Structure formats: C-alpha cells, structure tokens
C-alpha cells in the first residue's frame, strides 16, 4: 500500500550460504495490509532433496497470521520436495503455530468422472434395494416378536410411550385430517356435479363421492398426511437421539431399540390410522354433501340413502386393511431412516425429508398394489 514505507514492506529472499539455504525475512508481515507476497513452488526446485532450509528473522518486525500462512506454504512445499524445514530461528510463537499445522495441505478427494455403465448402476440399485428390503423385513419381524413379548409383560415397551405416540398420531392430527378429507370430498362432489349434470345423472354424484372416498381417497389422503406429519417426526426424533448418542446408551444398557422406540411408534399408527380412515370417510362424504346441496339442490336424506346404497360393507373392510398396511409401512420406514441417519444437525433434516418422501411414494405404490388385488378378487 502507498502509505507503507518501503522498508516496512514484507520481503523475503532465498540465498545459498556455504552448504545450506536460508530464507531471509524482513519488514512487517500483517495480513490486514493485504500485501503478503506469494511463495512459488519453483523457488525450491534448485534446492537438492534432503537439504535443510533455514530462516533468518533478525530483520522481521510486526507479524500476524499472514506470516504463518506464508511459512506454512513453504513448509508444505518443502515436505513435498523432501527438504527439511528448520524453524528454530523463527519467533517462538510462530514455531508453536506452525507445529499445529499439518505438513501437507488437504486438497480434498480427487473426483474421477465415472464411466456410464448402465448394467453396473442397475445392479447397484438392485443390491441396495434388496438390502434395504431385507433390513426392513428384519425390523418388522423384531417388532412382531416385541408385540408377542408385550402380551406377556416381557417387553421393553412402556405403556406411557405408547399412549403419548397415540395422542400425537391420532387426536392431534384430527384437524388436518378433517380439512384435507373435507376438501377432497368437496372437490369430488364439484367435479361429479359438473360432469354428470351433462348426462342428467345428478343423482349419482353421491355414488361417486362415497365410493371414491371410502375406497381410495380417505385412506390415501390420511396416510399421506400421517406420513408427512408423524412419519417425518419419528425419523427426526430417532435421528436426534442418534446424534445425542442416546441410542448408543440404550444399546450399552442392553435395552432393545426395536421394542423401546420402534414398537410404540408403529403400534400407535396401527391403532390410530383405521380410526382416522373412518373419520376421513365421514368428512369426505360430508364435503361432497355440502357441495351437492348447494349445486344440485338435493336433500340430505336423499344423498345419504344414495351413498349407503352405493357403498358395501366390504369396501370399508378393504379400506381398513389398506390403511393398516400404510401404517406399518410408514412406521417401519420412518424409524429405519432415522436409525441409519448421520449424527449431525443437517442429518436430522435430511432424515425427516427422506422419511416424508419415502412414505408418500410408498403409500401410493402400496395403494396401486391393493388396486390390482381388488380387481383380481372382484371387490
């Protein structure tokens, strides 16, 4: 900088004195002045390997971290060229700071462009998928064993944990379940009223709303809401316990993680989701009823009679079994994602996000399987 005298400028010079090499340092080496010189690796090429590099700091004045960065760069280059770095002539505090630094800079992992190998990628995806499936089945088996043990009073599951999870997964989710299913039923009623009115089939709007709600929408929408609300919370909770080493502590004490953490979480979903499904059916049909009353001028009694005549009891049984399958999948997958997550705060958010995405995609995939099964058995 222009306001700095020339004798205060940081300067260095590499000289050969008799049989050794010396770097002379002079001036003020202050990083705030933004005038620290750079050291090129080419400066060490004329020094033979296994020689010793000395320093002359008699003319060195004020210095800070700018000097340390400069010396560390020389130290790393000297190590790379097999040159001994002798720092005993430097200030004592500079020697201590340099001793805390590695003799080589970490340049990070070298990224190699992997060739396009589709068969290799398909094989890797298949192996990873089968591995995750095997671990999930193993977890499900241990949960079933935990249920049998809880019936005999030999399980690590605490009733207070089960009640707390049931409260969080059931009553606390009634509001959002109500809103979502009511709006979906209203949308079905509106679409049905607009389309069926063209064919003078207004009376069948009740059939459309009731069958679509009981058979598909109530179960799927409730499962999606629970996956985003409760499944993500389970994954975040277990991931947080993983980061706080609480799970490690439970393992050291001999407590079964499956029975203590996963069993109450999954049982709470199995208990509450069929109830939420029935409640969602009621709210969905109510939404279709409200729309039909205002758009089609139908009576409440007529709408309900048409709905009860259209929906058989086996539709509720089928929807209930579907909902239990959703509950098992959401509970096991969310807890598994939480258990295999990392231990940092970022991993907690990633685990919650992955649990929500996996739950939603899994629910839709399971629903598609149930649709095929329903067609095969004639429901």
Beta strands, then each sheet from edge to edge (+ up, - down):
strand 1: 11-17
strand 2: 20-29
strand 3: 52-63
strand 4: 84-85
sheet 1: 1+ 2- 3- 4-
end
